[in-house]
Amino acid sequence: MKVKYTPYTQLAEAWMQPGPFAKFTRTCVLWQIVKFAAYNLKIIKVVAKGH
């Protein structure tokens, strides 16, 4: 039986590796700013309904 990875490396215990889109969303500052703004708008909407 052939081992597909080297033991005691970072990949040895990894179950899943993030895909290209997940890597992009985690590292792109512009995407994070857009998501931050969207969450803030949701919060403002909820607060505005309550007052």
KOLDREN-31272 format. One record per residue (C-alpha): x, y, z. Coordinates in nm, 3 decimals, m for minus. Layout:
BEGIN
<<X, Y, Z>>
...
This chain:
BEGIN
<<0.000, 0.000, 0.000>>
<<0.138, 0.336, m0.104>>
<<0.115, 0.633, 0.134>>
<<m0.016, 0.942, m0.046>>
<<0.127, 1.191, 0.205>>
<<0.428, 1.228, 0.425>>
<<0.351, 1.159, 0.791>>
<<0.391, 1.445, 1.042>>
<<0.341, 1.716, 0.783>>
<<0.074, 1.982, 0.778>>
<<m0.128, 1.789, 0.519>>
<<m0.112, 1.462, 0.710>>
<<m0.396, 1.558, 0.946>>
<<m0.597, 1.783, 0.716>>
<<m0.939, 1.651, 0.624>>
<<m1.037, 1.919, 0.378>>
<<m0.847, 2.187, 0.195>>
<<m1.028, 2.510, 0.105>>
<<m1.103, 2.562, m0.262>>
<<m0.994, 2.861, m0.468>>
<<m1.310, 3.062, m0.396>>
<<m1.281, 3.005, m0.021>>
<<m0.916, 3.113, m0.028>>
<<m1.017, 3.425, m0.224>>
<<m1.293, 3.521, 0.020>>
<<m1.062, 3.475, 0.320>>
<<m0.776, 3.682, 0.183>>
<<m0.940, 3.954, m0.031>>
<<m0.970, 4.276, 0.170>>
<<m1.222, 4.426, m0.073>>
<<m1.452, 4.123, m0.031>>
<<m1.427, 4.153, 0.349>>
<<m1.522, 4.522, 0.334>>
<<m1.828, 4.439, 0.122>>
<<m1.938, 4.165, 0.363>>
<<m1.879, 4.394, 0.662>>
<<m2.098, 4.662, 0.504>>
<<m2.371, 4.408, 0.426>>
<<m2.377, 4.284, 0.786>>
<<m2.391, 4.641, 0.915>>
<<m2.687, 4.719, 0.689>>
<<m2.869, 4.412, 0.822>>
<<m2.809, 4.524, 1.180>>
<<m2.925, 4.879, 1.106>>
<<m3.240, 4.741, 0.944>>
<<m3.325, 4.530, 1.249>>
<<m3.256, 4.816, 1.491>>
<<m3.462, 5.060, 1.280>>
<<m3.762, 4.825, 1.286>>
<<m3.746, 4.801, 1.664>>
<<m3.742, 5.175, 1.730>>
